[in-house]
Amino acid sequence: MGNLEQGEGSAMRQGATTAAVFGEVLRHHREVAGLTQEGLAVKIPCDRSLVARVESGTRVPQRRFVLACDRELGTGEMFAKLWRKIDWYPEVSHPDWFKRRAEMDAEAVAVYEYQNQVIPGLLQTEDYARALFSRVARGDKEEVIEERVRARLSRQQRFLDPLGPTLVALLDESSIRNVVRDAALMCGQYTHLLEAGQQENICIQIVPASGGAMIRPNTSMSLIRLPNGEQWVYSESLDCGHFNNDPALIARHAQTYDVLRADALSARDSAALIRDAMEGPGRNGDLAQEQLQRRQRRQLHRNSPRYPRLRPRKGQ
């Protein structure tokens, strides 16, 4: 055990950590704890195949899985620290047209997203991502779909770290209303959104469907800020990504984004709407309308003129 820990520390210091190293360390500590893959999976909980694939270095683990391993194996924050040290991007392959966006995500200091119809990739669960890829790529082999899922999860790692870059996600209400596969999958996705939204570096706001006067972008888009001060706007068509760093265009999109964010539900009201969606159909639309009206009343109250309150004098 001592030799492995020394090797692990050396790998972390040299920056040579890989998915395979993470898997080997996980396997070692699981066996020291006297657990089978099935036994650890029950404790996490997750499917045994997930433990097997992480140990073999063929699966990018999500933060929740990593924290559960530290908790169940009594390793403090070792796996969480190792997870943050690994550069997961070289471990996966991205579609040629998407590589540039993946490279930007690997170094961005802030990403501001607007997404309609589906949850943005940086906030998708593994099951949600797999269901989407399976639906749009029916002719692809299972290993191709799994590689795409792995690539998508690899982009999330930096942002799901509480010390990671800023991520502001404006989600059109349609993105949480559209059911992908089934209610159980969506429940897991809603839970993931609520947990991610509690991090200091992540803000999730819902753009309600009832806000008819809101000016929404014609398509999903991302405003990306890099460490050197460069800014880019990114959007997608069916099979292609579009980048633009024209200052005038970025300023126009940034203004549209800021206005939309100001009109969106607050983070607290957005979380309430997501929790309500977890309970299934019913008064979901009414809740969104109530929250929007309540917000508009508060704005009206703040903007209304204030008059001094007349108080009775003593003796009167």
C-alpha positions in Angstrom: 0.0 0.0 0.0 2.8 2.4 0.9 4.5 1.8 -2.5 1.3 2.5 -4.4 0.6 5.7 -2.4 4.2 6.9 -3.1 3.7 6.1 -6.8 0.4 7.9 -6.8 1.9 11.0 -5.1 4.8 11.0 -7.6 2.4 10.7 -10.6 0.3 13.6 -9.2 3.5 15.8 -8.7 4.7 15.0 -12.2 1.3 15.7 -13.8 1.4 12.2 -15.3 -2.0 11.2 -13.9 -4.4 9.5 -16.3 -7.7 7.7 -16.3 -5.8 4.4 -16.0 -4.0 5.7 -12.9 -7.3 6.7 -11.3 -8.7 3.3 -12.0 -5.7 1.5 -10.5 -5.8 3.5 -7.3 -9.5 2.9 -7.0 -9.1 -0.8 -7.5 -6.4 -0.9 -4.8 -8.4 0.9 -2.2 -11.5 -1.1 -2.9 -9.6 -4.3 -2.4 -8.0 -3.1 0.8 -11.5 -2.3 2.1 -12.4 -5.9 1.3 -15.1 -4.9 -1.3 -16.0 -6.4 -4.6 -17.0 -4.2 -7.5 -20.6 -5.1 -6.7 -20.1 -4.3 -3.0 -18.8 -0.8 -3.8 -21.5 -0.2 -6.3 -24.2 -1.0 -3.7 -22.6 1.5 -1.3 -22.3 4.4 -3.7 -25.0 3.4 -5.1 -24.5 2.8 -8.9 -24.3 0.0 -11.4 -21.4 -2.5 -11.0 -20.4 -1.9 -14.6 -19.7 1.8 -13.8 -17.2 0.7 -11.1 -15.6 -1.8 -13.6 -15.3 0.8 -16.4 -13.8 3.5 -14.1 -11.3 0.9 -12.8 -10.3 -0.1 -16.3 -9.8 3.6 -17.3 -12.6 3.6 -19.9 -15.1 5.8 -18.1 -14.8 9.4 -16.9 -16.2 9.4 -13.4 -18.6 12.1 -12.3 -17.9 14.2 -9.2 -20.7 12.5 -7.3 -19.1 9.1 -7.9 -15.7 10.4 -6.8 -17.0 11.9 -3.5 -18.9 8.7 -2.8 -15.7 6.7 -3.3 -13.8 8.9 -0.8 -16.7 8.5 1.7 -17.2 4.8 1.4 -13.5 3.9 1.2 -12.4 6.2 4.0 -9.8 8.0 1.9 -10.6 11.6 3.0 -10.4 13.8 -0.1 -7.8 11.7 -1.9 -10.0 10.7 -4.9 -11.4 14.2 -5.2 -7.9 15.7 -5.4 -6.7 13.0 -7.8 -9.8 13.6 -10.0 -9.0 17.3 -10.2 -5.4 16.6 -11.1 -6.2 14.4 -14.1 -6.5 16.1 -17.5 -9.4 14.0 -18.8 -9.5 15.7 -22.2 -6.6 13.6 -23.8 -8.5 10.5 -22.6 -11.3 11.0 -25.0 -11.9 11.9 -28.7 -14.3 14.6 -29.8 -15.9 15.0 -33.2 -13.6 17.0 -35.4 -15.9 20.0 -35.6 -16.3 20.1 -31.8 -12.6 19.8 -30.8 -12.2 23.5 -30.8 -15.1 24.0 -28.3 -13.7 21.2 -26.1 -10.3 22.9 -26.0 -11.9 26.2 -25.0 -13.8 24.5 -22.2 -10.5 23.1 -21.0 -9.2 26.6 -20.3 -12.2 28.9 -20.1 -12.5 31.1 -17.0 -16.2 31.8 -17.6 -19.0 30.4 -19.7 -22.4 32.0 -20.1 -24.9 29.7 -21.8 -28.5 29.9 -23.1 -30.1 26.6 -24.0 -33.5 25.6 -25.3 -35.1 22.2 -25.8 -32.5 20.2 -24.0 -30.2 20.5 -20.9 -26.8 21.9 -21.9 -23.9 19.4 -22.2 -22.0 20.8 -19.3 -24.9 20.0 -16.9 -26.1 16.7 -18.4 -26.0 13.5 -16.4 -24.4 10.4 -17.9 -27.8 8.7 -18.5 -29.3 11.9 -20.1 -26.3 12.3 -22.4 -26.4 8.6 -23.4 -30.2 8.8 -24.1 -29.7 11.8 -26.3 -26.9 10.3 -28.3 -28.8 7.0 -28.7 -31.8 8.9 -30.0 -29.9 11.0 -32.6 -27.3 8.4 -33.6 -29.3 5.3 -34.0 -27.0 3.9 -36.7 -23.9 4.2 -34.5 -22.4 1.2 -32.7 -22.7 1.2 -28.9 -18.9 1.8 -28.4 -19.2 5.0 -30.6 -22.1 6.3 -28.4 -20.2 5.4 -25.2 -17.2 7.4 -26.5 -19.3 10.4 -27.2 -20.8 10.2 -23.7 -17.3 9.9 -22.2 -16.2 13.0 -24.2 -19.2 15.0 -23.0 -18.6 14.1 -19.3 -14.9 15.0 -19.7 -15.9 18.6 -20.5 -17.8 18.9 -17.2 -15.1 18.1 -14.8 -13.6 21.6 -14.4 -17.0 23.2 -14.0 -18.4 20.7 -11.5 -15.4 21.4 -9.2 -16.6 24.0 -6.7 -13.3 25.8 -7.3 -13.9 25.7 -11.1 -14.6 28.4 -13.6 -17.9 30.4 -13.6 -20.8 28.8 -15.4 -24.1 30.7 -15.8 -26.8 28.7 -17.6 -30.0 30.2 -18.7 -32.3 27.3 -19.5 -35.5 27.9 -21.5 -38.3 26.2 -19.7 -38.7 23.8 -22.6 -35.4 22.2 -21.7 -36.7 20.9 -18.4 -40.2 20.1 -19.7 -39.0 17.9 -22.6 -38.9 14.4 -21.2 -35.9 12.4 -22.4 -36.6 8.6 -22.3 -38.6 8.4 -19.0 -39.5 10.1 -15.7 -36.8 8.2 -13.7 -34.0 9.5 -16.0 -35.4 13.1 -15.7 -35.6 12.8 -11.9 -31.9 12.1 -11.9 -31.3 15.0 -14.2 -33.4 17.4 -12.1 -31.5 16.3 -9.0 -28.2 16.9 -10.7 -29.3 20.4 -11.7 -30.3 21.2 -8.2 -27.0 20.0 -6.8 -24.9 21.8 -9.4 -26.9 25.0 -8.8 -25.8 25.0 -5.1 -22.1 25.5 -6.1 -20.7 29.0 -5.8 -19.3 28.9 -9.3 -22.6 27.8 -11.0 -25.8 29.7 -11.5 -28.8 28.1 -13.1 -31.8 30.3 -14.1 -35.0 29.3 -15.9 -36.4 31.4 -18.7 -40.2 30.8 -18.2 -42.3 29.9 -21.2 -44.9 32.4 -19.9 -42.5 35.4 -20.4 -43.9 36.3 -23.9 -42.3 39.7 -24.0 -38.8 38.3 -23.5 -36.3 38.5 -26.4 -34.8 35.1 -26.7 -31.9 34.1 -29.0 -32.9 32.2 -32.1 -30.7 29.3 -31.1 -28.7 28.0 -28.1 -25.5 29.9 -27.6 -22.4 30.2 -25.4 -20.4 33.2 -24.5 -16.9 32.0 -23.6 -14.2 34.0 -21.8 -10.6 32.8 -21.9 -7.7 33.5 -19.5 -6.0 35.8 -22.0 -9.1 38.1 -22.1 -10.3 36.7 -25.5 -14.1 36.3 -25.8 -15.9 34.1 -28.2 -19.5 33.4 -29.1 -20.4 29.8 -30.0 -23.5 28.3 -31.5 -24.4 25.1 -33.3 -26.2 24.0 -36.3 -27.1 20.3 -37.1 -23.5 19.1 -37.7 -21.3 22.0 -37.2 -20.1 24.5 -34.5 -19.8 28.2 -35.3 -17.3 30.5 -33.6 -17.1 34.3 -33.8 -14.9 36.8 -31.9 -16.0 40.0 -33.6 -16.3 42.6 -30.8 -19.4 44.2 -32.2 -21.2 40.8 -32.5 -20.1 39.7 -29.0 -21.3 43.0 -27.5 -24.7 42.6 -29.2 -25.1 39.0 -28.0 -23.8 39.8 -24.5 -26.4 42.6 -24.2 -29.2 40.2 -25.3 -28.0 37.7 -22.8 -27.8 40.2 -19.9 -31.4 41.4 -20.6 -32.7 37.9 -20.8 -30.9 36.9 -17.6 -32.4 39.9 -15.8 -35.9 38.8 -17.0 -35.4 35.2 -16.1 -36.5 33.6 -12.8 -34.1 34.0 -9.9 -31.9 31.1 -9.0 -34.1 30.3 -6.0 -37.3 30.5 -8.0 -35.7 28.4 -10.8 -34.8 25.7 -8.3 -38.4 25.7 -7.0 -39.6 25.2 -10.6 -37.1 22.3 -11.1 -38.3 20.7 -7.9 -41.9 21.1 -9.0 -41.0 19.4 -12.3 -39.7 16.4 -10.4 -43.2 15.9 -9.0 -44.6 15.5 -12.5 -47.2 17.3 -14.6 -49.9 19.3 -12.9 -49.5 22.9 -11.9 -46.0 23.4 -13.4 -47.1 26.1 -15.8 -49.1 27.8 -13.1 -46.0 27.8 -10.8 -43.9 29.4 -13.5 -46.6 32.0 -14.0 -46.9 32.7 -10.3 -43.1 33.1 -9.9 -42.9 35.5 -12.9 -45.8 37.6 -11.6 -44.3 37.7 -8.1 -41.0 38.9 -9.5 -42.7 41.5 -11.7 -44.6 42.8 -8.6 -41.4 43.1 -6.7 -39.8 45.1 -9.6 -42.9 47.3 -9.8 -42.7 47.9 -6.1 -39.0 48.8 -6.2 -39.6 51.2 -9.2 -42.6 53.0 -7.8 -42.2 56.4 -6.2 -41.8 56.5 -2.5 -43.7 59.0 -0.3 -42.9 59.9 3.3 -45.2 58.2 5.8 -47.1 60.7 8.0 -46.7 59.9 11.6 -49.0 61.5 14.3 -47.2 63.9 16.6 -47.1 63.5 20.3 -50.2 65.0 21.9 -52.4 64.7 18.8 
